[in-house]
Amino acid sequence: MSSDTAIKVENLSKCYQIYDHPRDFLKQIIIPRLQRLSGRKPKQFFREFWALKDISFEIKKGETVGIIGRNGCGKSTLLQMICGTLNPTSGDVQTHGRIAALLELGSGFNPEFTGRENVYLNATLLGLSREEIDARFDDIVAFADIGEFIEQPIKTYSSGMVVRLAFAVIAHVDADILVIDEALAVGDAFFTQKCMRFMRSFMKCGTVLFVSHDTGAIKNLCRSVIWLEQGRVMQQGTPKIVCERYLRAFYEAQQGKTNTTKSRSTHKKNDAFARIDQRRDFINASNLRNDLKIFEFDQDAPSFGANGAHIIDVQFLDKEGSALAWVVGGEQVTLRIKAVARDPLDAPIIGFVIKDRLGQALFGDNSYLSTVDAPLLCEPGDQIQAEFTFFMPILPAGDFSIAAAIANGTQSQHIQHHWIYDAVIFKSETSSVSTGLVGIPMVHIGITTQKNKNTRS
């Protein structure tokens, strides 16, 4: 293995033996042996289930790699074999450096032991000596922030408290490789933010393997993504591309194969409104004004859906309803999305998400609540239009895109008819954003000073 490689997985497979009845397990132990002794072909009393099949990839030192996939695709099995807690059926896993892992909730903890005792137990399993644990114990307790519960048995803890203590331990063992499963999903918001701050700091020099169903977090944190499906690697690549294809596959699994990836609408765009430059309404007094250059709606952008409706136009409008070629961050705009029904729809929903260049969702909304009490009824050929009026946040300089979609149903149960990933691209030319993903218009910013009365003039 190369010196700059942290994890190398080669042709890794894991097979489980599935028994239909408990007695079959006993039969498998005894009968095949007797059959072999008598020269007969041994009979098999189990079914094979391959949790992983021929998995291969390599992660360099300092990389942050995400793993996505539906439940049962083999993510947890893969992590356990990387961490050495599960033996593969075939293949090989090589790692370089100390691994700290947060896998199943409470793994590595004895529920009868106190929090203090489990800190020493868990840290010892991760390779720390008694003296090293003594020196870091106070920092671990402070990070976990569970107060006097540190002296109580783990079995009395809530799931959130278990995660706090487990993460606090792995954050203080000087690991080279950090493996995080979905366990962070049960933590409260404040502790999750603390964990994310630690992870971002760790990512500057360490290797992270991060498993989550939250594609937004994957796009935010990871440099590359591995998508597992039925125990095999479906795709490996950049977070934006892989997560978008994973999302498409997820919907196709729910509602069937789609064929709208490159479909071209025959509907002609309404050009009744001339595109104007919103900058004419403002005095160009500063080079920090947030000018957003809006490109044309791309009807051929990658998309998916059941094809019962189709997005035909996405535009920004000013207060007079004129289409905008430029938008100024902080100003009121209206986003108009038009679609055409191809099948009868009894509860259409139109929505959008604005994303940055990494595919992270910055904000978005949909029309569901506007029609929840009186759903619209649409026949084939009917045009559906949704308008969203809001104050455009101030965006950092860079490229952004709008994903637009039309579905039918409710917020939680619906058929996705057309989801177009990058319907409109726009570019933030300049910005006053000093921190964060977006900025918001300030009503007032003030700063004052008060003289010390004891200061001599």
BAPA-829029 format. One record per residue (C-alpha): x negated, y, z negated. Coordinates in pm, whole numbers, padded with zeros to 5 digits, always signed. Each point is the difference from the previous one (the first is absolute). Layout:
BAPA-829029
XYZ/...
***
This chain:
BAPA-829029
+00000+00000+00000/-00130+00345+00092/-00124+00219-00283/+00258+00268+00082/+00293-00247-00013/+00214-00011-00314/+00249-00273+00099/-00026-00254+00280/+00282-00246+00069/-00055-00274+00259/+00269-00240+00127/+00172+00004-00338/+00299-00233-00043/+00212-00108-00295/+00244-00291+00010/+00245-00090-00277/+00165-00338-00044/+00378+00035-00031/+00187-00286-00170/+00376-00035+00044/+00037-00195-00324/-00219-00028-00314/-00025-00377+00052/-00167+00060+00337/-00298+00152-00179/-00049-00323-00198/+00043-00205+00317/-00269+00204+00174/-00246-00080-00278/+00061-00375-00005/+00138-00139+00328/-00256+00135+00253/-00282-00150-00207/+00165-00340+00004/+00066+00025+00373/-00365+00087+00070/-00114-00300-00207/+00224-00226+00207/-00129+00150+00325/+00321+00178+00091/+00036+00362+00105/+00080+00212-00308/+00348+00151-00008/+00037+00371-00078/+00269+00102-00252/-00032+00377+00037/+00043+00275+00257/-00283+00235+00085/+00045+00374-00040/-00282+00214+00138/-00001+00324-00199/-00301+00119+00204/-00133-00130+00330/-00339+00089+00152/-00039+00348-00152/-00320+00184+00092/-00110+00358-00066/-00288+00200-00143/+00006+00304-00230/-00301+00227-00028/-00121+00151-00323/+00178+00325-00080/+00302-00076+00221/+00360+00020-00120/+00211-00261+00175/+00374-00049-00035/+00193-00325+00036/+00365+00013+00101/+00258-00266+00073/+00335-00126-00112/+00052-00214-00311/-00136-00349+00055/-00247+00096+00272/-00302-00108-00208/-00126+00331-00145/-00024-00117-00363/-00150-00335+00102/-00270+00181+00196/-00084+00231-00290/-00023-00289-00245/-00249-00180+00223/-00206+00316+00044/-00007+00043-00379/-00095-00365-00051/+00309-00104-00198/+00128-00229+00278/-00196-00247+00213/+00056-00004+00378/+00097-00313+00189/-00256+00090+00265/-00211+00295+00099/-00230+00223-00198/+00011+00323-00203/-00314+00196-00079/-00011+00307-00223/-00283+00228-00105/+00031+00175-00335/+00224-00011-00307/+00372-00030+00076/+00266+00156-00223/+00354-00099+00090/+00352+00099-00101/+00208-00281+00143/+00310-00155-00159/+00144+00189-00293/-00180-00106-00318/-00247-00232+00174/-00307-00048-00215/+00191+00094-00318/+00105-00231-00283/+00350+00104-00111/-00068-00112-00358/-00311+00217-00032/+00010+00368-00092/-00084+00270+00250/-00341+00041-00164/-00075-00373+00023/+00112-00010+00362/-00226+00292+00090/-00298-00199-00125/+00125-00320+00167/+00070+00161+00336/-00317+00209+00009/-00205-00308-00089/+00156-00190+00292/-00103+00292+00222/-00364-00033-00109/-00050+00251-00284/-00193-00086-00314/+00137+00059-00351/-00223+00304-00040/+00115+00150+00329/+00365-00047-00095/-00061+00160-00341/-00150+00306+00169/+00296+00040+00239/+00288-00107-00223/+00106+00350-00104/+00002+00118+00362/+00209-00302+00103/+00256+00071-00273/+00012+00368+00092/+00056-00083+00367/+00277-00250-00082/+00169+00250-00233/+00216-00258-00177/-00068+00132-00351/+00038-00237-00295/+00123-00280+00225/-00366-00085+00061/+00021-00198-00327/+00323-00181+00098/+00034-00329+00194/+00027+00035+00377/+00333-00190-00009/+00156+00307-00162/-00110+00231+00284/+00216+00130+00281/-00116-00076+00354/-00121+00358+00034/-00214-00028-00314/-00157-00323+00127/-00096+00173+00325/-00143+00297-00192/-00227-00223-00205/-00101-00221+00292/-00090+00295+00223/-00184+00172-00285/-00224-00306-00036/-00087-00033+00371/-00065+00375+00016/-00283-00034-00252/-00191-00312+00105/-00224+00164+00263/+00138-00215+00280/-00133+00003+00354/+00326-00130+00153/+00346+00099-00119/+00295-00222+00095/+00346+00145-00066/+00326-00186+00061/+00355+00138-00033/-00031+00019-00379/-00025+00382+00003/+00362+00016+00119/+00124-00052-00357/-00196+00286-00155/+00150+00340-00079/-00073+00295+00227/-00254+00167-00230/-00206-00315-00046/+00021-00083+00371/-00147+00341+00079/-00278-00065-00251/-00071-00333+00171/-00003+00165+00342/-00248+00262-00121/-00226-00278-00125/+00035-00192+00326/-00087+00305+00209/-00308+00053-00213/-00092-00370+00023/+00047+00003+00380/-00291+00244+00036/-00249-00277-00071/+00190-00327-00057/+00197-00245+00213/+00377-00020-00042/+00243-00267+00118/+00350+00142-00044/+00326-00193+00045/+00329+00188+00015/+00340+00003+00170/-00024+00380-00004/-00134+00081+00346/-00027+00366-00101/-00251-00090-00273/-00184-00229+00242/-00033+00281+00256/-00107+00241-00271/-00268-00213-00160/-00134-00247+00253/-00246+00025+00286/+00127-00318+00165/+00289-00243-00047/+00046-00376+00032/+00354-00113+00080/+00082-00356-00110/+00299-00190+00135/+00077-00364-00086/-00353-00059-00123/-00177+00141+00305/-00157+00334+00089/+00245+00171+00236/-00209+00312+00048/-00291+00190-00149/-00072+00364+00075/+00071+00360-00094/+00276+00056-00261/+00223+00210+00224/+00016-00248+00288/+00024-00317-00209/+00263+00140-00240/+00216+00121+00288/-00008-00343+00165/+00070-00167-00335/+00302+00226-00048/+00126-00087+00345/-00041-00373-00067/+00182+00037-00332/+00307+00150+00167/-00014-00250+00285/+00004-00282-00254/+00317+00150-00150/+00188+00078+00320/-00164-00188+00287/-00253+00075+00272/+00005+00350+00146/-00084+00124+00346/-00019+00376-00035/-00375+00045-00028/-00034+00178+00332/+00360+00045+00110/+00061+00322+00188/+00317+00197-00055/+00192+00102+00312/+00163+00283-00190/-00137+00337+00102/-00108+00231-00277/+00213+00308-00058/-00207+00297+00112/+00269+00260-00073/-00228+00171-00252/-00332+00137+00115/-00295-00078-00222/-00127+00309-00177/-00304+00081-00206/+00103+00067-00360/-00327+00188-00060/+00142+00307+00171/+00211+00065-00312/-00304+00026-00221/-00295+00231-00015/-00324-00186+00043/-00151+00153-00311/-00199-00300-00119/-00195-00286+00151/+00146-00224-00272/+00355+00009+00129/+00121-00358+00046/+00061-00021+00374/+00145-00334+00111/-00020-00079+00370/+00293-00222+00101/-00035-00240+00292/+00281-00138+00214/+00218-00292-00110/-00157-00322+00126/+00276-00239+00103/-00262-00266+00084/-00162-00003-00343/-00023-00349-00162/+00331-00101-00155/+00213-00294-00105/+00359-00078-00087/+00311-00201+00083/+00070+00235+00293/+00359+00080-00097/-00088+00370+00013/-00290+00203+00134/-00175+00321-00107/+00002+00238+00299/-00142+00324-00142/-00176+00146-00305/-00058+00375-00028/-00074+00276-00248/+00244+00294+00020/-00009+00354-00135/+00291+00171-00180/+00160+00087+00333/-00016-00359+00123/-00282+00053+00249/-00257-00276+00043/-00340+00084-00147/-00340-00048+00156/-00161+00132-00318/+00108-00013-00364/-00146+00197-00288/-00048-00191-00324/+00217+00140-00277/+00279+00114+00234/+00348-00146+00036/+00044-00240+00292/+00258-00250+00119/-00098-00343+00125/+00255-00128+00250/+00012-00367+00098/+00225-00122+00280/+00095-00359+00074/+00235-00190+00232/+00204-00301-00110/-00035-00309+00216/+00221-00222-00219/+00298+00089-00221/-00125+00148-00330/+00215+00042-00310/-00253+00164-00234/-00295+00154+00187/-00290+00146-00199/-00266+00225+00150/-00319+00074-00191/-00357+00121+00032/-00338-00021-00172/-00286+00246+00046/-00339-00173-00024/-00362+00107-00001/-00269-00141+00229/-00047-00304-00227/+00369-00084+00021/+00072+00106-00358/+00362+00110-00043/-00002+00360-00126/+00376+00058-00009/+00319-00091+00180/+00374-00048-00033/+00304-00152+00169/+00366+00076+00063/+00151-00280-00211/+00135+00214-00283/+00162+00241+00246/+00237-00268+00129/+00018-00250-00288/+00364+00095-00071/+00104+00027+00367/-00223-00212+00227/-00015+00099+00365/+00144-00236+00262/-00193-00014+00327/+00080-00172+00327/-00262-00096+00260/-00116+00315+00179/+00085+00235-00287/-00271+00247-00096/-00093+00036-00367/-00185+00303-00130/-00147+00068-00344/-00154+00326-00119/-00222+00044-00306/-00068+00357-00113/-00287+00056-00242/-00300+00217-00073/-00301-00153+00169/-00272-00068-00259/-00340+00153+00058/-00212-00276+00151/-00377-00046-00006/-00180+00035+00332/+00031-00319+00201/+00236-00218+00202/+00348-00104-00110/+00291-00193+00150/+00372-00053-00041/+00153-00347-00009/+00370+00009+00088/+00252-00281-00037/+00364-00092+00038/+00158-00290-00187/+00350-00122-00081/+00122-00093-00346/-00086+00124-00347/-00314+00132-00166/-00099-00347-00122/+00170-00228+00255/-00029+00105+00362/-00100-00102+00350/-00292+00200+00136/+00097+00077+00360/-00286+00228+00107/-00304+00103-00201/-00244+00208+00202/-00333+00039-00179/-00152+00319+00138/+00296+00169+00167/-00158+00344-00030/-00364+00086-00065/-00094+00337-00145/-00328+00157-00100/-00068+00225-00295/-00251+00253+00132/-00078+00194-00317/+00113-00023-00360/-00018+00156-00344/+00043-00337-00176/-00271-00028-00263/+00086-00343-00140/+00245-00286+00048/+00169-00147+00305/+00233+00297+00052/+00047+00350-00135/+00327+00173-00085/+00093+00366+00048/-00057+00188-00324/+00269+00242-00123/-00255+00183-00214/-00360-00040-00113/-00125+00237-00265/-00311+00042-00211/-00054+00247-00282/-00260+00083-00261/+00029+00144-00347/-00276+00210-00146/-00146-00101-00334/+00095+00283-00235/-00321-00054-00193/-00211+00064+00309/-00165+00341-00011/+00042+00224+00303/
***
